[in-house]
Amino acid sequence: MKLGCCYYPEHWPEAMWAEDARRMADMGLSLVRIGEFAWSRIEPEPGRYDWGWLDRTIDTLAAAGLKVILGTPTATPPKWLVDRMPDMVAIDEQGRPRGFGSRRHYCFSHEGYRAECRRIVTALAERYGKHPAIVMWQTDNEYGCHDTVLSFSKAAASAFRGWLAARYETPQALNEAWGNVFWSMEYRTFAEVDPPHLTVTEANPAHWLDYRRFASDQVASFNREQVDILRAHSPGIDITHNFMGFFTEFDHHAVGRDIDVATWDSYPLGFLEQFWFSAEGKAAYLRQGHPDIAAFHHDLYRGCSQGRWGVMEQQPGPVNWARFNPAPLPGMVALWTLEACAHGAELTSYFRWRQAPFAQEQMHAGLLRPDSSEVEAAPEVRASAEVLAAIGPQAATRAPVALVFSYEAAWVIGIQPQGASFRYLELVFECYSALRAKGLDVDIVAPKADLTGYRMVLVPTLPIVPEGFAETLAGLSCPVLLGPRSGSKTRSFCIPDGLAPGDLKPAIPLTVTRVESLRDGVAERAEGFAVTRWREDVASDLAPELTDAQGRGVVWRHGAVRYCAIWPDAKLLALLVERMAEEAGVPLTPLPEGIRVRRTQSHAFTFNYAAQPVFVPHLGATLGPAGWRVDPL
């Protein structure tokens, strides 16, 4: 795995560049990402390019033995372009324009802006497409960041109408699919359809789902336009995009099909602070991050681009964007680095080389302070480089367990949660964490993935069953767990004929007759676990495998397939994982709190996320806080 950093030469005097490059190489770095926010310096005025500074930057980095990841600058259109096309900005759900003065101020559907993007990407690719120092391209930056996937502009409305016409062909077909007879919502023409915002009460959920599908498709097609240009002018050079953490606003599998290497931006401490984790969990892992945050995204994005992936931005110190921003525990930057290697990363790049003393991110740490002195993480980077060199190349191995992840499922649950605490990402994450706590390696896969050969399959929830998925399950002989709400909606967001689980009934012959959601704090007793958040009443000739204290069914089993009719808490998940593993003959390694393992084809990695020393039984040794060990298999 190669190490790198994100560098912004336009932020610093040119006299500093050569020394920066020398120090990067001395620290063990070999890759440098540049250019993704530099449109105003590349093209300071319409049609006038200034390539000199970028030429010299690339040559300076190359002279120090560094290779370059060059970003397309389309995440930050300059002021002159916005002034020339003021309607290119996105409109938020409240009808307000997303103004100039930060970044991502564009609408994916604006054809004029797309044309400008094609022009600047073409110019960049023509100039640097065959430069020997360029080893990878990055398209744009963090698609959708700052809630920018959904736009409600005139351009988006027009594109949506065209998308609907292609999908449904006639307004009558759309009306039937959406159930628009309800509340007299029927349309005579596609031109009458608006985006589903600013309605008096909630808009039709089928309308929302199609708008999310449309918006996701716009992201994928926007990315594809850049990829096609880069492939034409820079053949054979890898292309990536840097995805984000806990982000489901577009289908990353769709974007991943067009790139070579999926990368993501890893900020474990910020994600712990910003998401659903308990106060106790946030306190216990304050400076380490939850032990499954980074790993979850490593495995998720490894499954988004045919197994090739990396970390484009790795947190090296306090960030600037969370509600609270602690510093990493000493040793955590090295641990995060080696954990990426353990999951098969091709690169880990630290954000950023030097902390900026100005503008929005001046409180975001880098590997250097603004005065160019090294931060606490710098020795850890050097040490990581030495470890990587010592253990040699690491190849990912197929995991015994597949966890099915669906972006469409996240949209369905988000549009109609029915219970405020039913969060798709949390449910999937808890299933993943239950597997990892038992020492299992996991592949996170799309619903259309080939599941042949896996020894266990978990489907946390899949409200809309994709075509062919039920047949895929029927062909498996391994234990399968289907979570609540699976098969509960049709592709048009309706309750299926015959009720849930719809198309999954051949796999698990039962009928969900009623659902209820439970407020926070309600916990109904069962033996060894509790019923919280969500439960379903089930009719079936099957006898339930597990019941609550009142004898109401909780889990049903038919052959190798189980259906869980409640929100599974940690204890129930642990029980189900243990039973499935025993049935599959998959060995478990129950781990102490805070300990995690990951195996490559040649080595076993063990990591301590706890803030105190922990004895690890399978090692027969104690790992200190932020400690790790790498053992040959």
C-alpha positions in Angstrom: 0.0 0.0 0.0 1.3 3.4 -1.0 1.2 6.4 1.3 0.4 9.9 0.1 -1.0 13.3 1.0 -3.3 16.0 -0.3 -1.3 19.1 -1.3 -2.4 22.6 -2.4 0.6 24.3 -4.0 -1.6 27.3 -4.9 -1.9 28.0 -1.2 1.9 28.4 -0.7 4.8 30.4 -2.1 6.5 28.6 -4.9 9.8 28.8 -3.1 8.4 26.3 -0.6 7.4 23.6 -3.1 10.7 21.8 -3.6 11.3 21.6 0.2 7.8 20.3 0.7 8.3 17.6 -1.9 11.6 16.6 -0.3 10.0 16.3 3.1 7.1 14.3 1.8 9.5 11.7 0.3 11.5 11.7 3.5 8.3 10.9 5.5 7.7 7.8 3.4 5.1 9.3 1.0 5.1 8.5 -2.7 1.7 9.9 -3.9 0.4 13.5 -3.9 -3.1 14.6 -4.8 -3.4 18.1 -6.2 -5.7 20.3 -8.3 -9.2 19.4 -7.3 -10.1 22.9 -6.1 -7.9 24.9 -8.4 -10.2 26.0 -11.3 -9.8 29.8 -10.5 -6.0 29.4 -10.8 -6.1 27.1 -13.8 -8.5 29.5 -15.7 -8.4 32.9 -14.0 -10.5 34.4 -16.8 -12.9 32.8 -19.3 -10.8 31.0 -21.9 -7.5 32.1 -20.6 -5.5 29.2 -19.0 -2.6 29.6 -16.7 -0.8 26.2 -16.9 2.7 27.5 -15.8 2.3 27.1 -12.0 0.7 23.6 -12.4 3.4 22.5 -14.8 6.0 23.5 -12.3 4.2 21.9 -9.4 4.0 18.5 -11.2 7.7 18.8 -12.3 8.8 19.7 -8.7 7.0 16.7 -7.2 8.3 14.4 -9.9 11.8 15.6 -9.3 11.5 14.4 -5.7 10.4 10.9 -6.9 6.7 11.5 -6.1 3.8 10.5 -8.3 0.7 12.7 -8.8 -3.1 12.1 -8.5 -4.6 15.0 -10.4 -8.1 16.1 -9.6 -10.6 17.7 -12.0 -11.6 21.1 -10.5 -15.3 20.9 -11.1 -16.3 21.0 -7.4 -15.4 24.7 -7.2 -16.6 26.6 -10.3 -15.1 30.2 -10.2 -17.1 33.3 -9.6 -16.9 34.5 -13.2 -18.6 31.3 -14.3 -21.4 31.6 -11.8 -22.0 35.2 -12.8 -22.2 34.2 -16.4 -24.7 31.4 -15.6 -26.4 32.3 -12.3 -29.0 29.5 -12.8 -26.3 26.9 -12.6 -26.4 26.8 -8.8 -28.5 24.2 -7.1 -31.8 25.1 -5.4 -32.4 23.6 -1.9 -35.5 21.9 -0.7 -36.8 25.2 0.6 -36.4 26.9 -2.8 -33.3 28.8 -1.9 -30.3 29.1 -4.2 -27.0 27.6 -3.0 -24.8 30.6 -3.4 -21.2 31.3 -4.3 -18.6 31.5 -1.5 -17.7 28.0 -0.5 -17.8 24.9 -2.8 -20.1 22.4 -4.6 -22.3 25.4 -5.8 -23.6 23.7 -8.9 -26.6 21.6 -10.0 -25.8 18.2 -11.6 -28.6 18.8 -14.1 -27.5 22.1 -15.5 -26.5 21.5 -19.1 -24.6 24.7 -19.4 -22.5 23.8 -16.4 -21.9 20.3 -17.7 -20.6 21.7 -20.9 -18.2 23.9 -19.0 -17.0 20.9 -17.0 -16.4 18.9 -20.2 -14.4 21.8 -21.5 -12.1 22.2 -18.5 -11.7 18.5 -18.0 -10.8 18.1 -21.7 -8.2 20.9 -21.4 -6.7 19.4 -18.3 -6.6 15.9 -19.9 -5.1 17.1 -23.1 -2.3 18.8 -21.3 -1.4 16.2 -18.6 -3.0 13.0 -19.9 0.3 11.4 -20.9 2.5 13.1 -18.3 4.7 10.4 -16.8 4.2 11.7 -13.3 0.4 11.3 -13.4 -0.6 7.9 -12.1 -4.3 8.6 -11.2 -7.1 11.0 -11.9 -9.7 12.0 -9.4 -13.1 13.2 -10.7 -14.5 16.3 -8.9 -14.5 16.0 -5.1 -16.9 14.3 -2.7 -20.0 14.2 -4.8 -23.0 15.3 -2.7 -21.1 16.8 0.2 -23.1 19.6 2.0 -26.5 18.1 0.8 -25.9 18.8 -2.9 -27.2 15.7 -4.6 -30.8 16.8 -4.5 -31.4 20.1 -6.4 -34.8 21.6 -7.1 -33.8 24.0 -9.8 -35.5 24.6 -13.1 -32.8 22.5 -14.8 -33.4 19.6 -12.4 -37.2 19.8 -12.9 -36.8 19.7 -16.7 -34.3 16.8 -16.6 -36.6 14.9 -14.2 -39.5 15.2 -16.6 -37.4 13.7 -19.3 -36.2 11.0 -17.0 -39.8 10.1 -16.1 -40.9 10.1 -19.8 -38.1 7.6 -20.6 -39.0 5.4 -17.6 -42.8 5.4 -17.9 -43.5 6.4 -21.6 -47.0 7.7 -20.8 -48.4 9.9 -18.0 -51.1 7.2 -17.4 -48.4 4.6 -16.6 -46.8 7.0 -14.2 -50.1 7.8 -12.5 -50.8 4.1 -12.0 -47.3 3.3 -10.7 -47.4 6.2 -8.2 -51.0 5.7 -7.2 -51.8 9.2 -8.1 -55.6 8.7 -7.9 -55.0 9.2 -4.2 -55.7 12.9 -3.3 -56.3 13.7 -7.0 -52.6 13.8 -7.8 -53.0 12.6 -11.4 -51.1 14.2 -14.2 -52.2 14.8 -17.8 -48.6 15.3 -19.2 -45.1 14.9 -17.9 -44.7 18.6 -18.2 -47.1 19.0 -15.2 -44.8 17.0 -12.9 -42.7 19.1 -10.5 -40.0 18.0 -8.0 -41.5 16.7 -4.8 -40.7 19.6 -2.5 -42.7 22.5 -1.0 -45.9 20.4 -0.8 -48.4 21.2 2.0 -47.8 17.9 3.7 -45.6 15.0 2.7 -45.3 14.3 -1.0 -46.2 11.0 -2.5 -43.4 8.6 -1.4 -43.2 7.0 -4.9 -42.6 10.5 -6.3 -39.8 11.0 -3.8 -38.3 7.6 -4.5 -38.2 8.3 -8.3 -36.7 11.8 -7.6 -33.9 10.2 -5.6 -33.3 7.6 -8.3 -33.2 10.4 -10.9 -30.8 12.5 -8.8 -28.5 9.5 -8.3 -28.5 8.9 -12.0 -27.5 12.5 -12.6 -24.5 12.1 -10.3 -23.5 8.9 -12.2 -23.9 10.5 -15.6 -22.0 13.6 -14.6 -19.1 11.5 -13.4 -19.3 9.3 -16.5 -18.8 12.4 -18.8 -15.6 13.2 -17.1 -14.4 9.6 -17.1 -15.0 9.3 -20.8 -12.9 12.3 -21.5 -10.1 11.2 -19.2 -10.0 7.7 -20.8 -9.8 9.2 -24.3 -6.9 11.5 -23.5 -5.1 9.5 -20.7 -5.5 5.8 -21.7 -4.4 3.3 -19.1 -4.3 5.7 -16.2 -6.5 4.8 -13.2 -9.5 7.0 -12.4 -11.0 7.4 -8.9 -13.5 9.4 -7.0 -13.4 10.1 -3.3 -16.6 9.0 -1.6 -17.6 10.0 2.0 -18.5 8.3 5.2 -22.1 7.3 6.1 -23.4 8.8 2.9 -26.2 7.3 0.9 -27.6 10.1 -1.2 -26.6 8.5 -4.5 -25.8 4.9 -5.6 -22.1 4.5 -5.2 -22.2 1.2 -7.0 -23.4 3.0 -10.1 -20.5 5.5 -9.9 -18.1 2.7 -9.0 -18.8 0.8 -12.2 -17.3 3.7 -14.2 -14.1 4.2 -12.2 -11.1 1.9 -11.6 -10.4 2.5 -7.9 -13.0 3.6 -5.3 -11.5 5.9 -2.6 -13.1 7.4 0.4 -12.3 10.1 3.0 -11.7 8.6 6.4 -12.5 10.8 9.5 -13.3 8.3 12.2 -13.4 10.9 15.1 -15.7 13.3 13.2 -18.0 10.5 12.1 -18.3 9.2 15.7 -19.3 12.6 16.9 -21.8 13.4 14.1 -23.8 10.2 13.9 -26.1 8.1 16.1 -23.6 6.6 18.5 -24.5 6.7 22.2 -23.0 9.1 24.7 -21.2 6.2 26.3 -19.8 5.0 23.0 -18.7 8.5 22.2 -16.9 8.8 25.5 -15.2 5.3 25.3 -13.9 5.9 21.7 -13.5 9.7 21.9 -10.0 9.8 20.5 -10.1 6.5 18.6 -13.4 6.3 16.7 -15.7 3.4 17.0 -13.7 0.2 16.1 -15.9 -0.5 13.1 -16.3 2.9 11.5 -13.2 2.8 9.3 -13.5 -0.9 8.6 -17.1 -0.6 7.6 -16.3 1.9 4.9 -13.2 0.0 3.8 -15.4 -3.0 3.1 -18.2 -1.0 1.6 -16.1 0.8 -0.9 -14.0 -2.2 -1.7 -17.4 -3.6 -2.9 -18.1 -0.6 -5.1 -15.4 -0.9 -7.7 -14.5 -4.6 -8.3 -12.3 -4.8 -5.2 -9.9 -2.0 -5.9 -10.0 0.8 -3.4 -8.1 3.2 -1.2 -8.3 6.1 1.3 -7.9 9.4 -0.4 -8.2 11.5 2.8 -7.1 10.1 6.1 -7.6 12.1 9.3 -4.2 12.9 10.9 -5.4 15.2 13.7 -8.4 17.2 14.8 -10.9 18.1 12.1 -12.9 21.3 11.8 -16.4 20.3 10.8 -17.8 18.2 13.7 -19.6 19.5 16.7 -16.6 18.6 18.8 -13.2 17.8 17.4 -10.8 15.8 19.7 -7.3 14.9 18.7 -6.5 11.2 17.9 -5.0 9.1 20.7 -1.3 8.7 20.2 -0.8 5.8 17.8 -4.2 5.9 16.2 -3.0 7.4 12.9 -0.7 4.5 12.5 -3.4 2.1 13.4 -5.9 3.6 10.9 -3.2 3.4 8.3 -2.4 -0.3 8.9 -6.1 -1.2 9.1 -6.6 0.2 5.6 -3.8 -2.1 4.5 -5.4 -5.0 6.2 -8.6 -4.5 4.2 -6.7 -4.4 0.9 -6.2 -0.7 0.3 -3.9 0.3 -2.6 -3.2 3.7 -1.1 -3.7 5.8 2.0 -3.4 9.6 1.6 -3.4 12.0 4.5 -5.4 15.2 4.5 -3.6 17.4 4.3 0.1 18.1 4.0 0.1 21.5 5.7 -2.6 23.1 7.8 -4.0 26.2 6.1 -3.8 29.4 8.1 -6.7 31.0 6.3 -10.3 30.4 5.1 -12.8 27.7 6.1 -10.5 24.8 7.0 -7.8 26.6 9.0 -8.8 24.6 12.1 -8.3 21.3 10.2 -5.0 19.6 11.1 -2.5 18.4 8.5 0.8 16.6 8.8 2.5 20.0 9.2 1.3 23.0 11.2 1.0 26.3 9.3 4.5 27.2 10.4 5.8 24.0 8.7 6.6 22.2 12.0 5.6 18.5 12.1 2.4 17.5 14.0 2.2 14.5 16.4 1.1 12.2 13.6 4.2 12.6 11.5 6.3 10.0 13.3 3.4 7.6 13.0 3.4 8.1 9.3 7.1 7.3 9.1 6.6 4.2 11.3 3.7 3.0 9.1 5.8 3.3 6.0 8.5 1.2 7.6 6.0 -1.5 8.6 4.4 -1.6 5.2 7.8 -2.0 3.6 8.7 -4.8 6.1 5.5 -6.9 5.6 5.4 -6.5 1.8 2.4 -6.4 -0.5 -0.9 -7.5 1.0 -3.7 -9.0 -1.1 -7.3 -9.0 0.1 -9.0 -12.3 0.5 -12.7 -13.2 0.0 -14.5 -13.0 3.3 -16.7 -15.9 4.5 -19.6 -13.5 5.1 -21.5 -11.3 2.7 -23.5 -8.3 4.0 -25.9 -7.0 1.4 -26.0 -3.2 1.2 -28.6 -1.3 -0.9 -28.6 2.5 -1.5 -32.2 2.2 -2.7 -33.1 0.6 0.6 -31.6 3.6 2.4 -33.8 5.9 0.3 -37.0 3.9 1.0 -36.4 3.9 4.7 -35.5 7.6 4.8 -38.6 8.6 2.8 -41.1 6.6 5.0 -39.3 5.6 8.2 -42.6 5.0 10.1 -40.4 5.1 13.3 -38.1 8.0 14.0 -35.3 5.7 15.2 -35.4 3.3 12.2 -32.2 4.3 10.5 -31.0 2.2 7.6 -27.3 3.0 8.0 -27.4 2.2 11.7 -29.1 -1.1 11.2 -26.5 -2.2 8.6 -23.7 -0.9 10.7 -24.9 -2.8 13.8 -25.1 -6.0 11.7 -21.6 -5.4 10.5 -20.3 -4.7 14.0 -21.9 -7.9 15.3 -20.0 -9.9 12.7 -16.7 -8.2 13.4 -17.1 -8.6 17.2 -16.9 -12.3 16.6 -13.7 -12.0 14.6 -15.3 -12.5 11.2 -14.1 -10.8 8.0 -16.9 -9.3 5.9 -17.5 -8.4 2.3 -20.2 -5.7 1.8 -21.9 -6.3 -1.5 -24.6 -4.9 -3.7 -27.9 -6.7 -4.0 -27.0 -7.8 -7.5 -23.7 -9.3 -6.5 -22.9 -12.9 -7.0 -23.4 -14.6 -3.6 -22.1 -18.0 -4.6 -19.4 -19.3 -2.4 -20.2 -17.2 0.7 -20.7 -19.3 3.9 -23.1 -16.8 5.5 -25.3 -14.0 4.0 -26.9 -11.2 6.0 -29.5 -8.8 4.5 -30.2 -6.2 7.2 -33.2 -5.0 5.3 -34.2 -4.9 1.6 -37.7 -3.3 1.3 -37.6 -3.5 -2.6 -36.4 -6.8 -3.8 -34.4 -6.4 -7.0 -35.2 -8.6 -10.0 -33.4 -11.9 -9.6 -32.6 -11.5 -5.9 -35.1 -14.0 -4.7 -33.8 -16.5 -7.3 -30.3 -15.8 -6.0 -31.3 -16.7 -2.4 -33.0 -19.8 -3.6 -29.8 -21.0 -5.1 -27.8 -20.7 -1.8 -27.3 -23.4 0.7 -25.6 -21.3 3.3 -27.4 -19.7 6.3 -29.2 -16.4 5.3 -30.6 -13.7 7.6 -33.3 -11.4 6.3 -34.0 -8.3 8.4 -37.2 -6.5 9.1 -39.1 -4.7 6.3 -37.5 -6.9 3.7 -39.8 -7.4 0.7 -42.3 -4.8 2.2 -42.5 -2.6 -0.9 -42.8 -2.9 -4.7 -40.5 -1.1 -7.1 -43.2 1.6 -7.2 -43.2 2.0 -3.4 -46.5 0.1 -2.8 -47.3 -2.7 -0.4 -47.0 -5.9 -2.5 -49.9 -8.1 -3.3 -50.1 -10.7 -0.6 -48.3 -8.4 1.8 -44.6 -8.5 2.9 -42.2 -10.2 2.4 -43.5 -10.1 -1.2 -41.2 -11.8 -3.6 -39.2 -13.3 -0.7 -42.0 -15.6 0.4 -40.6 -18.6 -1.5 -37.5 -18.3 0.6 -39.4 -17.7 3.9 -43.1 -18.7 3.8 -44.7 -16.1 6.2 -46.9 -13.0 6.0 -46.3 -9.7 7.8 -49.8 -8.7 8.9 -49.0 -5.6 10.9 -46.0 -3.4 11.9 -45.5 -1.0 14.8 -42.7 1.3 15.8 -41.7 1.9 19.4 -40.5 5.1 20.9 -37.0 5.5 22.4 -36.8 3.9 25.8 -39.4 1.2 25.2 -37.9 -2.2 25.6 -40.2 -5.3 25.7 -38.6 -8.3 27.3 -37.4 -11.5 25.6 -34.9 -14.1 26.8 -31.4 -12.7 26.3 -32.5 -9.7 24.2 -35.1 -7.0 24.0 -37.7 -5.8 21.5 -37.1 -2.1 20.7 -37.8 0.4 17.9 -39.7 -1.9 15.5 -41.7 -5.1 15.5 -43.9 -7.0 13.0 -46.8 -9.3 13.6 -46.3 -12.5 11.5 -48.7 -15.2 10.3 -47.1 -18.4 9.2 -47.4 -22.2 9.4 -43.8 -22.1 10.7 -43.2 -22.2 14.4 -41.1 -19.2 15.5 -37.5 -20.0 16.3 -37.3 -17.2 18.9 -40.1 -15.5 20.8 -40.5 -12.6 23.3 -41.6 -13.0 26.9 -45.2 -13.1 25.8 -44.6 -15.8 23.3 -44.9 -13.5 20.2 -42.7 -14.6 17.4 -39.5 -12.7 16.8 -37.4 -14.9 14.4 -38.6 -17.5 11.9 -36.6 -20.1 10.1 -37.3 -22.0 7.0 -34.4 -24.3 5.9 -31.3 -22.1 5.8 -33.2 -18.8 5.7 -34.2 -16.8 8.8 -36.4 -13.7 9.0 -36.1 -11.3 11.9 -39.3 -9.4 12.5 -37.9 -6.9 15.0 -35.1 -4.3 15.1 -32.4 -6.7 16.3 -30.5 -5.4 19.3 -26.8 -6.2 19.9 -27.6 -9.3 22.0 -30.0 -10.8 19.4 -27.5 -10.1 16.6 -24.8 -11.8 18.5 -27.0 -14.9 19.1 -28.0 -15.1 15.4 -24.4 -14.7 14.2 -23.3 -17.5 16.6 -26.1 -19.8 15.3 -25.4 -19.1 11.7 -21.7 -19.6 12.1 -22.2 -22.9 13.8 -24.5 -24.1 11.0 -22.1 -23.0 8.4 -19.0 -24.4 10.1 -17.4 -20.9 10.2 -15.0 -20.6 13.2 -15.5 -17.6 15.5 -13.0 -15.7 17.5 -15.0 -13.7 20.1 -13.0 -10.6 20.8 -12.7 -8.4 23.9 -14.3 -5.0 23.8 -12.3 -2.7 21.4 -10.3 -5.5 19.7 -10.7 -6.2 16.0 -9.0 -8.5 13.5 -8.7 -8.6 9.7 -6.9 -11.1 7.6 -5.2 -10.7 4.2 -4.0 -13.7 2.2 -0.8 -13.7 4.1 -1.2 -12.0 7.4 -3.5 -11.5 10.4 -3.8 -8.0 11.7 -5.1 -7.3 15.3 -6.0 -3.8 16.5 -6.9 -2.3 19.9 -9.4 0.5 19.7 -9.7 0.7 23.5 -8.2 3.6 25.4 -6.6 1.1 27.8 -4.5 -2.0 27.5 -6.5 -5.2 26.6 -5.4 -8.8 26.9 -6.2 -10.6 23.6 -6.8 -14.3 24.2 -6.1 -15.5 20.6 -2.7 -13.7 20.8 -2.0 -14.6 24.4 -0.7 -11.1 24.7 -1.7 -7.6 25.8 -2.1 -4.7 23.3 -1.7 -1.2 24.6 -4.0 1.7 23.7 -4.0 2.1 19.9 -1.8 -1.0 19.8 -1.7 -3.4 16.9 0.1 -6.6 15.8 0.7 -8.2 12.4 1.3 -11.9 12.3 2.0 -14.2 9.3 -0.7 -16.7 8.6 
